[in-house]
Amino acid sequence: MMARPEHRVLRISPQDIDDARKRLKGLIVRTPLVPLNLEDNQADIYLKLENLQPTGSFKVRGAGNAIELLSSEQRAKGVYTCSGGNMAQALAWHAHRYRIPCTAIVPDTAAETKLAGIRRYGADIIQVPFEEVWKVATDHLYPPLKDRVFVHPFSNEHMIAGNGTIGLEILEDLPDVDSVIVPFGGGGLFAGIAVAVKSRKPQVNMYGCEPDTACAFAASLAAGSPKHVERIPSFLEGTGESDVLPEIWDLVRPLAAGSMVVSLKEVASAVRVLFERHRVVAEGSGASSLAAALMGRACKGPVVCVMSGGNIDPSTLEEILDGGVPQIRNPPRI
């Protein structure tokens, strides 16, 4: 087994993001930025609809950039990742384009709807307890697949650069943006968008967003160093972690104005608003940024809420639309 470096260093430049955009041209959707259709807004809110990507989440950007940067010899070996659904579907989608092997290591609690999405693109699935999935994320290795190329779901320069293309589109569509709110799970989405935005407009406020059931980034920012928090599972499957990996912390700490913490009730309300006012289907993590904005936690100027994904379980969506807040379960978190 290869030893994991004690402290990885991630370096992403604005040029890396520009180059990623060129590679992704024609492969992903340039998603729309639309004003929120809601009277009496506390701020001028816009929605960046990444749920409209081919696999239903932003992950298709980073996974595409990572796949494009592999050599033909590396691709021939096949790829794998660890994921609760969105990253696995994105990597499988791109692997299917190249007709190369792809395997996803997922928690044994993964939603069947996301498992079906992974299988749809021909990928293999290995289900293990969540703790083993997180070990793959921290070790950057799953020994039985050591001969394949591991594409990390968030702590990977190529993934982060691909994610950063969202920031370029935001600045083009809304040059006077004041704040951007980004769901924060592993931190790769926030990192990419923040590098893209802050390198061009340093005055823009970049906020993470996490559920109050697991908000390691907010706790770490308050303490000034990475902090471990207890993670209570919730229906937000892509945000809320117990830890921020050291290499991600080093990258995002100087770029963040803060991390906004929202309740599950507030997120459920935001999911309903998106569906009722825009017919937009958002998963809990994707709607968390809007939940924060609706609570008036950003500036009054133009605020962009990144809708990171729309792969919500139908039964969960039905419960939310009926006015409920889904019961906590043990979901995938990556």
URURCOR-V453166 format. One record per pair of residues at least 6 apart in sequence whose ideal C-beta (glycine too) atoms are under 7 Angstrom apart, sorted by the first residue. I is the first residue (numbers start at 1). J is the second residue. D is the distance in whole Angstrom. If there is no record, write none. Layout:
# URURCOR-V453166
i:I j:J d:D
i:I j:J d:D
This chain:
# URURCOR-V453166
i:1 j:141 d:7
i:1 j:143 d:5
i:2 j:141 d:6
i:4 j:139 d:5
i:4 j:140 d:6
i:7 j:246 d:6
i:7 j:247 d:7
i:8 j:155 d:7
i:8 j:247 d:4
i:9 j:247 d:6
i:10 j:155 d:7
i:10 j:157 d:6
i:10 j:160 d:7
i:10 j:247 d:5
i:10 j:251 d:5
i:11 j:157 d:7
i:12 j:157 d:6
i:12 j:160 d:5
i:12 j:161 d:6
i:12 j:164 d:7
i:12 j:191 d:7
i:12 j:192 d:7
i:12 j:195 d:5
i:14 j:195 d:7
i:14 j:196 d:7
i:14 j:199 d:4
i:16 j:157 d:7
i:16 j:161 d:4
i:17 j:161 d:5
i:17 j:164 d:4
i:17 j:165 d:6
i:17 j:168 d:7
i:17 j:192 d:7
i:17 j:195 d:7
i:17 j:196 d:5
i:20 j:65 d:4
i:20 j:161 d:4
i:20 j:162 d:5
i:20 j:164 d:7
i:20 j:165 d:6
i:21 j:165 d:5
i:21 j:168 d:6
i:23 j:65 d:6
i:23 j:68 d:5
i:24 j:61 d:6
i:24 j:64 d:5
i:24 j:65 d:6
i:24 j:162 d:6
i:24 j:165 d:6
i:27 j:64 d:5
i:28 j:53 d:6
i:28 j:60 d:5
i:28 j:61 d:5
i:28 j:64 d:6
i:29 j:52 d:6
i:29 j:53 d:5
i:29 j:54 d:7
i:30 j:169 d:6
i:31 j:48 d:6
i:31 j:49 d:5
i:31 j:50 d:5
i:31 j:52 d:5
i:31 j:53 d:7
i:32 j:49 d:6
i:33 j:46 d:5
i:33 j:48 d:5
i:33 j:170 d:6
i:33 j:173 d:4
i:33 j:174 d:6
i:33 j:304 d:7
i:34 j:46 d:7
i:34 j:47 d:5
i:34 j:49 d:7
i:35 j:46 d:6
i:36 j:45 d:4
i:36 j:46 d:7
i:36 j:47 d:6
i:37 j:277 d:5
i:37 j:278 d:6
i:38 j:273 d:6
i:38 j:277 d:6
i:42 j:296 d:4
i:43 j:293 d:6
i:43 j:296 d:7
i:43 j:298 d:6
i:43 j:299 d:7
i:43 j:300 d:5
i:43 j:303 d:5
i:44 j:301 d:6
i:44 j:302 d:5
i:44 j:303 d:6
i:45 j:293 d:5
i:45 j:303 d:5
i:45 j:305 d:6
i:46 j:174 d:6
i:46 j:302 d:6
i:46 j:303 d:7
i:46 j:304 d:5
i:47 j:290 d:7
i:47 j:305 d:6
i:47 j:307 d:6
i:48 j:166 d:6
i:48 j:170 d:6
i:48 j:304 d:6
i:48 j:305 d:7
i:48 j:306 d:5
i:48 j:307 d:6
i:49 j:280 d:7
i:49 j:307 d:5
i:50 j:57 d:6
i:50 j:58 d:4
i:50 j:166 d:7
i:50 j:306 d:6
i:50 j:307 d:6
i:50 j:308 d:5
i:50 j:309 d:7
i:51 j:57 d:7
i:51 j:280 d:7
i:51 j:281 d:7
i:51 j:282 d:6
i:51 j:286 d:6
i:51 j:307 d:5
i:51 j:309 d:6
i:51 j:310 d:3
i:53 j:60 d:5
i:54 j:60 d:6
i:54 j:93 d:6
i:55 j:89 d:4
i:55 j:90 d:5
i:55 j:93 d:5
i:56 j:309 d:6
i:56 j:310 d:5
i:56 j:311 d:4
i:57 j:86 d:4
i:57 j:90 d:7
i:57 j:308 d:6
i:57 j:309 d:3
i:57 j:311 d:6
i:58 j:163 d:6
i:58 j:166 d:6
i:58 j:189 d:6
i:58 j:308 d:5
i:58 j:309 d:7
i:59 j:86 d:5
i:59 j:87 d:5
i:59 j:90 d:4
i:60 j:90 d:4
i:60 j:93 d:6
i:61 j:162 d:4
i:61 j:163 d:6
i:61 j:165 d:6
i:61 j:166 d:7
i:62 j:158 d:7
i:62 j:159 d:3
i:62 j:160 d:7
i:62 j:162 d:4
i:62 j:163 d:5
i:62 j:188 d:7
i:63 j:87 d:7
i:63 j:90 d:4
i:63 j:91 d:5
i:63 j:94 d:5
i:63 j:151 d:7
i:63 j:159 d:7
i:64 j:94 d:5
i:64 j:162 d:6
i:65 j:158 d:5
i:65 j:161 d:6
i:65 j:162 d:3
i:66 j:151 d:5
i:66 j:156 d:6
i:66 j:158 d:4
i:66 j:159 d:6
i:66 j:162 d:7
i:67 j:94 d:4
i:67 j:98 d:7
i:69 j:158 d:5
i:70 j:149 d:6
i:74 j:149 d:5
i:75 j:98 d:6
i:75 j:100 d:5
i:76 j:100 d:7
i:77 j:147 d:6
i:77 j:148 d:5
i:77 j:149 d:6
i:78 j:100 d:6
i:78 j:101 d:3
i:78 j:102 d:6
i:78 j:148 d:5
i:79 j:91 d:6
i:79 j:95 d:6
i:79 j:100 d:7
i:79 j:102 d:5
i:79 j:148 d:6
i:79 j:149 d:5
i:79 j:151 d:5
i:80 j:102 d:7
i:80 j:103 d:4
i:80 j:104 d:7
i:80 j:105 d:7
i:80 j:142 d:7
i:80 j:145 d:5
i:80 j:148 d:5
i:80 j:150 d:6
i:81 j:87 d:5
i:81 j:88 d:6
i:81 j:91 d:5
i:81 j:104 d:6
i:81 j:150 d:7
i:81 j:151 d:5
i:81 j:153 d:6
i:82 j:105 d:4
i:82 j:133 d:5
i:82 j:136 d:4
i:82 j:137 d:5
i:82 j:153 d:6
i:82 j:334 d:6
i:83 j:104 d:6
i:83 j:106 d:6
i:83 j:153 d:5
i:83 j:334 d:5
i:84 j:106 d:6
i:84 j:107 d:6
i:84 j:110 d:6
i:84 j:114 d:7
i:84 j:237 d:6
i:84 j:331 d:7
i:84 j:332 d:2
i:84 j:333 d:6
i:84 j:334 d:5
i:85 j:110 d:6
i:85 j:111 d:7
i:85 j:114 d:3
i:85 j:117 d:7
i:85 j:237 d:7
i:85 j:311 d:6
i:85 j:332 d:6
i:86 j:238 d:6
i:86 j:309 d:5
i:86 j:311 d:6
i:87 j:153 d:4
i:87 j:334 d:7
i:88 j:104 d:3
i:88 j:106 d:6
i:88 j:118 d:5
i:88 j:123 d:7
i:89 j:114 d:7
i:89 j:117 d:5
i:89 j:118 d:6
i:89 j:121 d:7
i:91 j:102 d:6
i:91 j:151 d:6
i:92 j:102 d:5
i:92 j:104 d:7
i:92 j:118 d:5
i:92 j:121 d:4
i:92 j:122 d:7
i:92 j:123 d:4
i:93 j:121 d:5
i:95 j:102 d:4
i:95 j:123 d:7
i:96 j:121 d:4
i:96 j:122 d:5
i:102 j:123 d:4
i:103 j:123 d:6
i:103 j:124 d:4
i:103 j:126 d:6
i:103 j:145 d:6
i:104 j:118 d:5
i:104 j:123 d:5
i:104 j:125 d:5
i:105 j:126 d:5
i:105 j:128 d:6
i:105 j:133 d:6
i:105 j:136 d:6
i:105 j:142 d:6
i:106 j:125 d:6
i:106 j:127 d:6
i:106 j:133 d:7
i:106 j:332 d:6
i:107 j:129 d:7
i:107 j:130 d:4
i:107 j:133 d:5
i:107 j:332 d:4
i:108 j:127 d:5
i:108 j:128 d:6
i:108 j:129 d:6
i:109 j:130 d:7
i:109 j:330 d:5
i:109 j:331 d:6
i:109 j:332 d:7
i:110 j:127 d:7
i:110 j:332 d:5
i:111 j:313 d:5
i:113 j:313 d:5
i:113 j:314 d:7
i:114 j:311 d:6
i:115 j:125 d:6
i:117 j:311 d:7
i:118 j:125 d:6
i:119 j:125 d:7
i:133 j:334 d:7
i:136 j:142 d:5
i:137 j:152 d:7
i:137 j:153 d:7
i:137 j:334 d:6
i:138 j:245 d:7
i:140 j:150 d:6
i:140 j:152 d:6
i:141 j:150 d:6
i:152 j:159 d:7
i:153 j:186 d:6
i:153 j:334 d:5
i:154 j:186 d:3
i:154 j:187 d:6
i:154 j:188 d:3
i:155 j:186 d:7
i:155 j:188 d:7
i:155 j:245 d:5
i:155 j:247 d:6
i:155 j:248 d:6
i:159 j:188 d:5
i:160 j:188 d:5
i:160 j:191 d:5
i:160 j:192 d:4
i:161 j:192 d:6
i:162 j:192 d:7
i:163 j:188 d:6
i:163 j:189 d:5
i:163 j:192 d:3
i:163 j:193 d:6
i:164 j:192 d:4
i:164 j:193 d:6
i:164 j:195 d:6
i:164 j:196 d:4
i:166 j:193 d:5
i:166 j:306 d:7
i:167 j:192 d:7
i:167 j:193 d:4
i:167 j:196 d:3
i:167 j:197 d:4
i:168 j:196 d:5
i:170 j:177 d:6
i:170 j:180 d:6
i:170 j:197 d:7
i:170 j:304 d:5
i:171 j:177 d:7
i:171 j:197 d:6
i:171 j:200 d:6
i:171 j:201 d:7
i:174 j:302 d:6
i:174 j:304 d:6
i:176 j:302 d:6
i:177 j:204 d:6
i:177 j:302 d:5
i:177 j:304 d:6
i:178 j:204 d:7
i:178 j:205 d:7
i:178 j:299 d:5
i:178 j:301 d:3
i:178 j:302 d:5
i:178 j:303 d:6
i:179 j:204 d:7
i:179 j:205 d:4
i:179 j:207 d:6
i:179 j:298 d:4
i:179 j:299 d:5
i:179 j:303 d:5
i:180 j:193 d:6
i:180 j:197 d:6
i:180 j:204 d:6
i:180 j:206 d:6
i:180 j:304 d:5
i:180 j:306 d:7
i:181 j:207 d:5
i:181 j:209 d:5
i:181 j:260 d:7
i:181 j:289 d:4
i:181 j:292 d:5
i:181 j:293 d:6
i:181 j:298 d:6
i:181 j:303 d:7
i:181 j:305 d:5
i:181 j:306 d:7
i:182 j:189 d:6
i:182 j:190 d:4
i:182 j:193 d:6
i:182 j:208 d:6
i:182 j:209 d:7
i:182 j:289 d:6
i:182 j:306 d:5
i:183 j:189 d:7
i:183 j:209 d:5
i:183 j:238 d:6
i:183 j:239 d:5
i:183 j:285 d:5
i:183 j:286 d:7
i:183 j:288 d:5
i:183 j:289 d:6
i:183 j:306 d:7
i:183 j:308 d:5
i:184 j:190 d:5
i:184 j:208 d:3
i:184 j:209 d:6
i:184 j:210 d:5
i:184 j:217 d:5
i:184 j:239 d:6
i:184 j:259 d:6
i:185 j:238 d:5
i:185 j:239 d:4
i:185 j:240 d:7
i:185 j:241 d:6
i:185 j:285 d:7
i:185 j:333 d:7
i:186 j:241 d:7
i:186 j:248 d:7
i:186 j:334 d:6
i:187 j:217 d:7
i:187 j:244 d:6
i:187 j:248 d:4
i:187 j:252 d:5
i:189 j:308 d:6
i:190 j:208 d:5
i:190 j:252 d:6
i:191 j:248 d:7
i:191 j:251 d:5
i:191 j:252 d:5
i:193 j:306 d:7
i:194 j:206 d:5
i:194 j:252 d:7
i:194 j:255 d:4
i:195 j:255 d:7
i:197 j:204 d:5
i:197 j:206 d:6
i:198 j:204 d:7
i:198 j:206 d:6
i:198 j:255 d:5
i:205 j:257 d:4
i:205 j:299 d:6
i:206 j:255 d:6
i:206 j:256 d:6
i:206 j:257 d:6
i:207 j:257 d:6
i:207 j:258 d:6
i:207 j:259 d:7
i:207 j:260 d:5
i:207 j:298 d:6
i:208 j:217 d:5
i:208 j:256 d:6
i:208 j:259 d:4
i:209 j:239 d:7
i:209 j:259 d:7
i:209 j:260 d:5
i:209 j:262 d:6
i:209 j:288 d:5
i:209 j:289 d:5
i:209 j:292 d:5
i:210 j:217 d:6
i:210 j:218 d:6
i:210 j:239 d:6
i:210 j:240 d:5
i:210 j:259 d:6
i:210 j:261 d:6
i:211 j:234 d:6
i:211 j:236 d:5
i:211 j:239 d:6
i:211 j:240 d:4
i:211 j:262 d:6
i:211 j:264 d:6
i:211 j:267 d:7
i:211 j:288 d:6
i:212 j:261 d:5
i:212 j:262 d:7
i:212 j:263 d:5
i:213 j:232 d:4
i:213 j:234 d:5
i:213 j:240 d:6
i:213 j:264 d:7
i:214 j:229 d:6
i:214 j:231 d:4
i:214 j:232 d:6
i:214 j:240 d:3
i:214 j:241 d:6
i:214 j:242 d:6
i:215 j:229 d:6
i:215 j:240 d:7
i:215 j:259 d:7
i:215 j:261 d:5
i:216 j:227 d:7
i:216 j:229 d:5
i:216 j:241 d:5
i:216 j:242 d:6
i:216 j:243 d:5
i:216 j:244 d:5
i:217 j:244 d:6
i:217 j:259 d:4
i:218 j:259 d:4
i:218 j:261 d:5
i:219 j:227 d:4
i:219 j:229 d:5
i:220 j:226 d:5
i:220 j:227 d:5
i:220 j:244 d:5
i:220 j:249 d:6
i:221 j:256 d:6
i:221 j:258 d:6
i:221 j:259 d:6
i:226 j:243 d:7
i:226 j:244 d:5
i:226 j:246 d:6
i:226 j:249 d:5
i:228 j:242 d:6
i:228 j:243 d:5
i:229 j:242 d:6
i:230 j:242 d:7
i:231 j:240 d:7
i:231 j:241 d:7
i:231 j:242 d:4
i:232 j:328 d:7
i:233 j:328 d:6
i:233 j:329 d:6
i:233 j:330 d:4
i:233 j:331 d:6
i:234 j:240 d:7
i:234 j:264 d:6
i:234 j:328 d:5
i:235 j:284 d:5
i:235 j:316 d:5
i:235 j:326 d:4
i:235 j:331 d:7
i:236 j:267 d:6
i:236 j:284 d:4
i:236 j:285 d:5
i:236 j:288 d:6
i:237 j:283 d:7
i:237 j:284 d:7
i:237 j:285 d:6
i:237 j:331 d:5
i:237 j:332 d:6
i:237 j:333 d:7
i:238 j:283 d:7
i:238 j:285 d:4
i:238 j:308 d:6
i:238 j:309 d:6
i:239 j:285 d:4
i:239 j:288 d:6
i:240 j:333 d:7
i:241 j:333 d:6
i:260 j:292 d:4
i:260 j:297 d:5
i:262 j:288 d:5
i:262 j:291 d:4
i:262 j:292 d:5
i:264 j:325 d:5
i:265 j:325 d:5
i:266 j:291 d:4
i:266 j:295 d:6
i:267 j:284 d:5
i:267 j:287 d:6
i:267 j:288 d:5
i:267 j:291 d:5
i:268 j:320 d:5
i:268 j:325 d:5
i:269 j:291 d:7
i:270 j:287 d:4
i:270 j:290 d:4
i:270 j:291 d:4
i:270 j:294 d:6
i:271 j:282 d:6
i:271 j:284 d:7
i:271 j:287 d:5
i:271 j:320 d:5
i:272 j:320 d:6
i:272 j:321 d:6
i:273 j:290 d:7
i:274 j:280 d:4
i:274 j:282 d:5
i:274 j:287 d:6
i:274 j:290 d:7
i:275 j:281 d:6
i:275 j:321 d:6
i:280 j:307 d:7
i:281 j:310 d:5
i:281 j:312 d:6
i:281 j:317 d:7
i:282 j:307 d:5
i:282 j:310 d:5
i:282 j:312 d:7
i:283 j:309 d:5
i:283 j:310 d:6
i:283 j:311 d:5
i:283 j:312 d:4
i:284 j:312 d:7
i:285 j:308 d:6
i:285 j:309 d:6
i:286 j:307 d:5
i:286 j:308 d:5
i:286 j:309 d:5
i:286 j:310 d:6
i:289 j:305 d:4
i:289 j:306 d:5
i:290 j:305 d:5
i:292 j:298 d:7
i:293 j:303 d:5
i:293 j:305 d:5
i:316 j:326 d:5
i:319 j:326 d:5
i:320 j:326 d:7
